[in-house]
Amino acid sequence: MSKRASLIWFVLVTAVLGGYYGAPFFFDKSDKRVHLPGETSAGHHQIEIACKQCHTPFGGVKNDACNQCHADELHAATNSHNEEKFADPRNADRISALDAQKCTTCHREHVPDQTRAGVTIAADFCVKCHQDVFTERPTHAALSPDSCGNAGCHNFHDNRALYEDFLRKHFDEPALKTVARVMPLGTTSAGKESRKALFAKDRDAPASSDLDPTIIHQWETTAHAKAGVNCTDCHRENDTAGNAVRWTNKVDHAACTRCHRTEDEGFLKGRHGMRIAAGLTPMTPGMARLPMKPDAKDRELDCNSCHSAHEFDARKAAVESCLGCHDDTHSLAYESSRHYQLWKLEQDGNAEAGTGVSCATCHLPRESHQKDGVEIVTVQHNQNDNLRPNDKMLRSVCMSCHGLAFSMDSLSDADLVRRNFNGKPQGHVASLEMAKKRGNTLKPGD
């Protein structure tokens, strides 16, 4: 082959490869996974084609990008090791050992061989700043430096359920509390004015929509109709000023946001809705890494996926919707658990409201908020909020019904978790005893 022909082939091959690998950078929604330097972590793989969610061009990954999704858990009021603490000049020596002012110091992407539960540094990283704990505390002398983050010990960011004063306060609680139930739901987060209840005759859907009588009946029996929410409150498209301009048959999560803003914010931060928040197509079970039911793989996840359009059955969303997709060991064990028995008793009217334990009870817990001096109880729809590490569930879920010691022991028993808490914990976390003993020996000012 002549030099001229070789040069032409070189230019052509270079152009083709350059176009193939370079084109994705010029289109926001194009698939850029060919450029991934390594597998994305379990928490971010759904949005791995939306590089700009995390990466600043030529600037790497900045804390602001992390705060878009993780601001709540990094908030200074609840974060044991917040950024402000390390900005204090008195902690300059600690920064030299571990620069916790940067999220990427501990949380890097695309390094699967180093990633465990989202963290990419060695498990003994606490020792970099707390070397003296093994000499100053006899209770820690025999402990391994890589055991600090074990369930029941320490959580780097949110330590509210594990700090010593809290452990001592709840030391003597029984395994099952006398009053074991979750908070009742209150006013919706919208705080909308009270409207009169609506019935089938009151529907305001246009005649051209030709609604099925079954749909009308479903709507009439819901809390929506009883609260005065009519067809066009959901089935409408708005202009840029927020004014309703036309009827639409397709209702997405944005329609729900008008009344359920808090719930929608949580949904968009969790694994169910994070793709929508990133401007991508909705999540489907087929995209998940956890085992999912084969017949659910193409189901797009939005509000109606769990709550069923027009019925909006919260009971179905709390159990059936979850088990309709999830096929992992923990989920499959639920219907054999004591929690499920309690749920059935409540649903059958044989137990008090709030005493049943559904999938949502633990993974979408109820939260209390104050708005204009009124307490509002809503459901946290970010199911990741208390998932990893699982001791985040202690205050928000477990301690509604159980004592702290029993809860900590249960969460630390991996086999019990797999069985969906069907049985009793086999091990014991000694943190409470350590905290109580230390409290009894402390001198004033210690």
Steps between C-alpha positions, in 0.01 A plus 500: 500500500636840403581768756215711361247219544630425851462865594145509366406187697660643813302823468174313434543261794599787729197702390262208553638414845516866597139549394384186682672585827472877475139543387345421842665809647307726263153367590370535855279189495733274302637183655851577629558167676766405247722755678448368853841424656344232722173365633278758671398443863163350593368841606582680175486244219149611401624844398841402365414632152429846647865590561423867564303407812831445676784618276592861430676523160875516566421549870438151632232427759425789734313491832219708348418209271471263796285750689241500221386159623662453841455841663264365768741238631795740481323780688714641777233447768493122452846432358758389757785585262366792302712712267496795741669293770800433279518861386584592861875584516525297821438189290768574243707202611203270451447624143857400418406145596149496349364797306133456582419837347474315168238229446727326251761435769284211618247457219651443156325351200607244240734307733290189578795312649525766773130572556314358798166649598585811299832567677830469315758534775627232737267397780748615764489865386366615839840425654659772288349758738409294807816303573475574872168319550669163541718626786256737671203262506558152647176381336655562156844352565415158355292629207616490141574839336275405205195425717396859581217507248344169600125521573449637848831683528566814293356669193734757345228743387186453710584368844181617675385149589842379617658774709562424868235720664232352274613144572495559876156666482346195330703232678218328689229495233312170451522308172140595419355826622162517670371733229634366171363687201599753234382862489162557335512696178384861525436789264662471156810704441305734273295646783221562251178666604215268593260416215169321496494129417432409138294222343470349153251767392752772592780383269627771267668285235406616149242292316757421233715310756239217504604366842429140590232475776741278697754784510236746617396263779861448606557875522173559687604262780847649553627755748553729202128528427421534869749787519348675199768411245330487161610350167657817360705554814721218371416466129619838387793657325617837626661790320821662621302714745344192660154550351302199379467511122388158378392149603756218481453126540860445605562587864853483634661576834489874429122497545540341843754767596229766506368355826770257612814709464684349798430144386611580145826653620579176681399287201736689268793452740447125534585219261144489371502858373862609467506439124205736453680762710802464270287562190511136391226249425331352810662212685383149418559184707694361204770762563547397863788292634288341770295194397165611354192315372547425127147610412566845653825578317348758262273676751580871516513630856303809593230578755236295317727195489445444871182688579294388197339772292154609628501257796808646673487216750766566764457148639583343165797735463627397842538127421362366171671756282837426661468123469377541143855601401749393768617138486792499746524274807407773750186597306389141438531421872262783601177301471639240741594758761334617820486849352276376217271326749456832681430673167229247411337537842477878453372477143236248602379733774623278782771735631534872568606739225877543481588165657554318171847496342513520122793541259430873503495516880874437502621619160273802453457612862268772622651830606367788707537859377393836634326741262350825623488357851312187388647150514487320166586131465611393152664196342868523407504368142880489475539132584880544502484749785532237774636205304880524525636469761195331646548646849342815353172309542529495879340836579275535197357146497603232749459699822135572425433146622821354644760589760838627386703192601267254326495722190878529483546125544245430226654736246848359563383140435545462122323163490202640692480789253497253210212316672315832526530497880316169531640393836724651766854639466772248578777744587530802724656842444679608816488874430230571759688324778818683401324836508334431835821378662691801370225732625524352847876558516515849349605782726343847481643677197605180318 
